[in-house]
Amino acid sequence: MTVINQFFNSMLLWTAWIIIPLIMEIIPSLGSFLILLKKKIFPQHYGDPLIWPEITLIIPVYNSQDSLEECIKSINDSDYPNEKMRIFLVNNQGKDHSFQVYTKCQEQFPDLLMQWLNAKQGKSRALNLALFNADGKYIIHVDSDGQFEPHALSNMVRKFEACPHVDCMTGAILTMPELIEEYKGILPRLLRKMEFMEYAQAFLAGRNYASETNSIYTLSGAFSAFRKSAVLKSQLYNTDTICEDTNITFQMRYLQKIKVHICENAIFCVDPIEGVNKLYTQRQRWQRGSLEVSHQFLEKDLKVRKMFTNVMVRTLMYDHTFAFPRLIWYLALFCLMCMNYSAKMILLSTGMIFLLYIISGYLYYFSTVGYLREFRAMKKYYQRLWYVVPFLPFFNLMVFFIRFAGVINSINTDSAWKTRTLTDERKDFEKELKAEVRKPLNLLQRARKAVNYE
């Protein structure tokens, strides 16, 4: 009987450890690899359209003076005809010299048709202002802190023109290798390399699998595109959330029943993360936005049984509901040794999970290499980072705790684009800790005064 109990206890431990990474990590990595094989066996080639259609690019600007010129230059240097592009730069109450950069770019790139718009009251209203003024067949939303790969715009339009059923697409977002290598110190550079690997695998491998299974959770706010006829039927960008890109994705999926696609050979490169504080605020903002949008659309559909049929419910449960048992398992490792589990079993199971994550990471790695075959320089840089893959589970674990903190912070704070940094929260924690430690000391001091009162 004892042997049977030990067997079932061991099975329970292994199942609890393995089931979540198996469903949410291992299976998608295998899927992305199979999708790559499918695309190699049955390649799709989109030829040039007879006439390149007119497109509108919307660039929200907020204190973008350091990156705006390079962004506009990358548009000018792209192989899409300049006379077929119209660019709206929508200023969202910025206080730097972005307008001066814009006027300089007008002189540098006279063939580009650019227009400056001033907007108030947030990024979403700024985007909507440009949408109301936009013309052209396709609307492309792009952030001001990145640069296009020269073929990105034409590759995206080719897919639109060849696939009439495609109404919205996300591009592939990567970080700039040359800027990563400028960071000095092993750990700072490793952090940016892990971010680069995360973006590459998530967009090129992960979202290709998600696109095939109609399960892309969000169009990237940094680079996404719509047929004008489709986006103008939507409720436009929502002003009640800080994740307007996720909101409009949900609108397309739920209200218009439109499938969300990816154009994996339309690459847009952004700056690497500035530091841990920036990573902390960025991922917390994404987490809060995900909760806000889910509340707007999934209030009636949020049932456990829909986890297997509704990608939005599945992602929400993984990010939030499953966060609690995952957190408990991390903390329970130290407690299991006090129960009937040996240190050997705990280390073995932990090592097994770590190995599964590494295998998953390398499946994503090889898939991503395949998707980068058109881009030799980027592919070569990515291949050189093979040794970073074993570090990704630690990076993802750190991001998990950041996102979990975002869940906690969303409970008792109002939604705002500006989020408290890790340094801010550490200082407040130290302040509160000192105050709590000081309470018994103050009580002891008052007791001493009372006893020694003369």
Buried (B, 14 or more C-beta within 10 A) or exposed (E): EEEEEEEEBBEEBBEBBBEBBBBBBBEBBBBBBBBBEEBEEEEEEBEEEEEBEBBBBBBBBBBBBBBBBBBBBBBBEBEBEBEBBBBBBBBBBBEBBBBEBBEBBEEEBEEBBBEBBBBEEBBBBBBBBBBEBBEBBBBBBBBBBBBBBBBBBBBBBBBBBBBEEBBBBBBBBBBBBEBBEEBEEEEBBBBBBBBBBBBBBBBBBBBBBBBBEEBBBBBBBBBBBBBBEBBEBBEBBBBEBBBBBBBBBBBBBBEBEBBBBBBBBBBBBBBBBEBBBBBBBBBBBBBBBBBBBBEBBBEEBBEEEBBEEBBBBBBBBBBBEBBEEBEEBEEBEEEBEEEEBEEEBBEEBBEEBBEBBBBBBBBBBBBBBBBBEEBEEBBEBBEEBEEBBBBBBEBBEBBBBBBBBBBEBBEEEEBEEEBBBBEEBEEEEEEEEEEEEEEEEEEEEEEEEEEEEE
